[in-house]
């Protein structure tokens, strides 16, 4: 890692690397800076790390992509170049979690919405507190369900009928059901 992350708290405890999303005042919404910080930490991870625990500060794991930043990107670049760049970074972050040589664990409490759900899904294991909920609101927002490129993984792990229900209804799924 080349610089100190601005949107994360990172600590090493023996063989375990703890990464905490740290924008609780914004629901830990995924923004460009967070994507950059996650890439920096994951790509700079030491080979001796045996487990990575992804968690979040505040009441919610992650309320999805930063809609204010998203709207600003669209206003600034109506051709979608900024959105494509963010999408590429999201895929790289999810790939860094999915293909990580260490075991990756998402420790979820509160809401994991959209991009937050994708970050948790990219991990090998997900541990949900009793208050954890998972939701995909993209269809209701007029967005494709594609963040991080993890829809195929969700289909493999949950099944087509469940994914269809989650996508079309946007219904939150509680920890026990998940």
N, C-alpha and C positions, 0 to 999 in steps of 0.2 A: 504494500500500500504506500502510495507516494505522499499523501497529505492526510491531515486529520479530517475525518468525516464530520460534516456539519449537521447531518440529519439522522445520524446513528450514534448509539453508544456501543463501543466494541471493547470487549475484554477477553483475555485469555485466562483460563483456569486449568492448568495442566494441559491435557490433550484436547480440551474442549474450548472451542471458540464461540463466544456468546455475541450475537449481533442483535441489538434492540433498535427497532424503528423508533425514532425519537422526535416526532412532531405531534405530540398529543393534542395540542391546541388546534390542530387541523385534522384531527382524527387519523393521524399518520397517513394521510393521503399521499399517494406516490406522485412525486414531482421529478423533474429533470435532475435536480441536485441529489435526490435520494437514489435514483437510478445510477448516477455517476458514483455516489458513495458506495452503493452495494457492489457495483462492478469493481471498484478499486479494492475493497476489502476481500471479495471472493477471488479475484484474479491474483491478488497479492498474498493469498493464504499460504502459510508455511506447510510444507509436506508432512510435518509431524502432527498436524491437527487430525484427530481421529473422529471428532464429532463437531457439528456446527448446530447451534441452537438459535433459531430465529424467533424472536418475541417482539413485544411492543410496549412502549410506555403508555400510560393512560388507561382509559376504560375500554378502548377498542383496539383490536389488532390492526386493522387498516380499513378505512372507509372507501377504498378504491382509488382511482386516478384523481389527480387534482383538477377538478372541473374549471376552476378559475384559470389555471395555467393552460389547460386544454383550449379554452375559449380564446385566450390571448394568442396562442400559437396559430389558431385558425384565422384570427383577425390579422395577425402579422404576415402569415403566409397562406393565403387562400388556396394555393395549389396543393396544400397538404404536405409540403416537404418537412416541416417541423414535426408533424404527427408521425410521418414515416420514420424519421430519425428516432423519435421516442419509442415507437413500436419495435424498432431494431434493438434499441437498448434493453427494452423489456424482455425480448426474446433471449438476449445475451445473459441477462440476470437470471432468468428462469433456467437456461441451459447450465449456467454456472452452479446453480443449486441442484438441478436434476442429475448432472454428470459429475458432481463433486466426488472426489475419492473418499472423503469422510462421510459418515452417516449424517444426513441432515434431518433435523427435527423442527417442525413448526409448533410453537407453544402458543395456542390461540385462546384468547379470552375476549369476550365482547363480540363485536361484529367483524367479520371478514367478508368484505363486499368487493365484487368485481376483481380489480387488480390485487386486492388483498387476498381474496380467495385463490387467485392464481399463484401468488407467492407461496401460500401454504401448500397448495397442490404440488408445486415444484419440489417440495421436500420429500424425502423418503418416508417419513412418518409425520403424522399430525396428532397432537394431543390437544383436545378441546376441553376447556373448563366448562362447568355446568351451564354457564351463561353464554357460551360460544354459539354463534349462528353464522351460517355461510349462505351467501346470496349472490345471484348473477342478475343484475338489473339492466344489462345492456340493451335488451330488446325494447324495454319500456323507455329507454333513453335514446333509442334510434341508433344504437351503435352495434357493430358486429361483435360477436362473442369470440374474440380472437387474441386478447391481451396475453402476451408472453408465449403464444403458440401452444397453449396447453390443453386445448379442447380435446385432441386425441387421447391425451392421458386421462382426462376426466371420463371420457367414454369408456376407456379400458377399465378403469377402476370402479365406476359406478354403474355403467350400462346405459344403453341408448334410451330406454323408456324414462329412466330417472333424470337423465341429462335433459331430455326434451321437456319434461315437466318443470325442471328448475329454470331452464332458459325461457320457456314460454310464459310461465306464471310469475317468475321473479320472487317466488315465495321463499322466505328464509327457512333454512333447514337447521334444526337445533343440533347440539353436540351429540346427543344420544342417537338420533337418527343418522347423522353423518357418520 
